[in-house]
Amino acid sequence: MLFSDLGCLEPEDSVKNDELLLRADSSGDIPDVVCIYTRTRPAVSLGRSSVAEKSVDLDYAERRGITIVRRASGGSAIFSDRAQITYVAVFRDGGYPREDVFKKVCDCIVGALAHMGIRGEYKPINDVLVNGRKISGSAQKRFRGSILQHGTLIVADDRETMESVLIPLKKRSATTSLEEILGAIPRREDIVEALKAGFSSFSGTLEERPQSTFFLL
């Protein structure tokens, strides 16, 4: 499996590129890959079937300049900004059940946390917890023999904005962040190294490739 750090992407470009990666893998144009990136500005990512009016406080989003995008995968709406790192893993479908795939990828995030001295645990079906609180969630899509699983790793938690813009989360939160756990925001390069270490368990080897190889827009 290959690895590429795509740096900072516009929210609209990130969701388009995720789907292009899936289509390129399914057609054999690229090998299996895991890419990571941060978004240039705050955004809400709607799941494939999410209803914006039921998931997002649209007035709040407009006032705060929060972009709303729709991703190819299912699941609920999520909030992300520059203080979160997004990963997208794209690989050939081996016929494994959906939950088995979620666990295999989420275990890579658990491994990345362990590399930073943090004990995480997989919570079915698609979350990673630390001390009972969510630090990473993910979503999945299958397409013509390939699987895309993408998710976020919360580096610093803007809980007030997240709870204000996402209607299901208003007045409650069960998230945590690397900053809260470690007492400081880790360097991005250290998080990248931890993610590389975590995802190396996916296929036994991880070969790094430049950003231009996997930013397909």
N, C-alpha and C positions, 0 to 999 in steps of 0.2 A: 504494500500500500504506500502511496505517495502522500507527502505532507506539504502544504503551502500556506504561508501567512499572507493574506490578501490586504493587510493593513486596515485602513479606514474606508468604508464604502457608504455611499448615499443609501438611505433606506430602500428607495425604489430600485436601485441597481442591485442591492443585495438579494432581494427576493427573486428578481429576474435571473440573476446569475445562479442562484441555487437550483432553479428549475432547468436552466441550460446545462448545468453539470449533470443532472440526472439524465437528461435526454442524450447527452454526449456519451455517458457511460453505457446507456442501454444500446446505443448504436455501435459501440466499440471504438469510438473516437478518442476516448481517454481511458487510462487505467483507473482502477479503484483509487480513491483519494479522500483525504480529510483536509478541509480548508478551515481556517479560522479568520475572523475579522471583527472589527468593532464598527458600529454605525456612527456616522458623522454627527448625527443629531437625534434627539428623542423621537421615538416612533412607537406606535402600536401596530403589532402584526396580528391580523385577523386570521383565524383558521379558515380552511376552505369553505366551510359551511356556516361560519360565524355570522351573526346578524349584527351589523355595526351599532344600530340603535339600542340593542339589548346588551352590548358588550362594552361600549365606550361612552363616556360623557362627552358628547361631541362638542358642546359649548366650551367645556373646560379645555379640550384638546385644541380647539381653534384659538382660544385666548392665550394659551401657552405655546402655540406654534408647534404642537406635536403632530407629526406626520402619521397618516393612517395608510397602511399597505395591507395587501392580502397575499398570503403565502400559498404555496401549492399543497402543503400538508394539512391534515385535519387538526383538531384540538381547539382549545379556547384561545381567546385573545391574550397576548402578552405585551408587556411594556419593556422596552430596552432603550439604552442611551449609550454614551461613550464610556460609562462605567461598567459595562457588561461586555463580555467576549462571547461571540457567537461561534459555534462550530457547525460545520456541515460535513457529514460523512456520506459518501456515495460509493456503493459497491454492488457487485453482482448478487442477485437473489439466489441463495442456496436452498430455497424451499423451506426455510425455518419458520416456525410460527411467529406471529407478530411480537408476542411478549418475549420470546427468546431473543429476538433481534434487539428489542429495547434493552434487555438486560445486558447483552454483549457490549453494546455501545455505552450504556450508562456505567458499566464496570470500568470502562476506560477513563471516565470522569472520576470515579472513585480512586482509580490508580493515580490520576493526576493530583488529586487532593493529598493522597498519601505521600507523593513526592514532595509536597510542601509541608509535610508533618501534620496533616489534618486527617482525622478519621471520618470518612463519609460512608454512607450506606445506600444501596439501591432500594427504592420503594416502588413496587409495581404500581402502575404499569410503566411510568415514564419519568420518574423523578429521582433525584439524588438529594439526600438529606444529610445535615450535620447537626447533631444534638437535637434531632427531631424537627428541624426546620429546613425548608427547601432552599437549596443553593443552586440547583440546576434542574430545568425541566426540558422536555424534548417532544418532538412530533415526528411523524413518519409518513412517507408516501412510497408506494411501489409503482413502477412503470416499466412495462415490457422487459421484464427480467432483471431489473435493477431496483435497488432500494436507496432512498434518501432518508437519512435521519439527521435532523438539525435541532439545536437547542442552545441555551445560554448558560454561561457561568457568571454568577453575580459577583462582581469584584467589589463594588461599593453600591449600597442599597439606598436609592432615593425613594424611600418608602412612602413619603407624603405624596409625591407626584403619582407614583404607581397606584396607590389606593384611591387617589382622587380621580384618575382618568379611567380606571377599569371599574365598571359598575359592580361586578361580582365581588370585588375586593374592598369596597367602601367600608371603612371603620373596622377593618380587621387585617391582620397580616401574619403570615406564618413563614416568612422568609428570613434568610440571614445572608451574610456576605463574607468574602475574604477579609475585608477591612475589619469587620466586627469580630471575626474569629482571631485574626492575627494581631489586631491592635493598630494596624497601619495598612495602607494600600501597597501591595507588592509591586515591584517593577514589572512592566509588561513583559520584558524579555524573560523574567523568571517564570511568569505564568505560561508563556509560550513553551519554555523548556519542560515545564511540568506536564503540559498537554501532550507534547511530543512523547514524553516518557509514558504517559498513560495510554496513548493510542498505539504505542509500539507493541502492546500486548494483543492488539486486534489480529494481527497477522504474523507476528514474530519479527518483522522488519519494517522500518519506516524510512523512506528516502525523501529528503527535502528537495523541493523544486521551487523555482522563482515564481513570484506573484503572477507575472504575465502569462504563465502557462495555463492557469486555471481561472483567470478573470476573463470570461468569454464574451462580454458585451462589446 
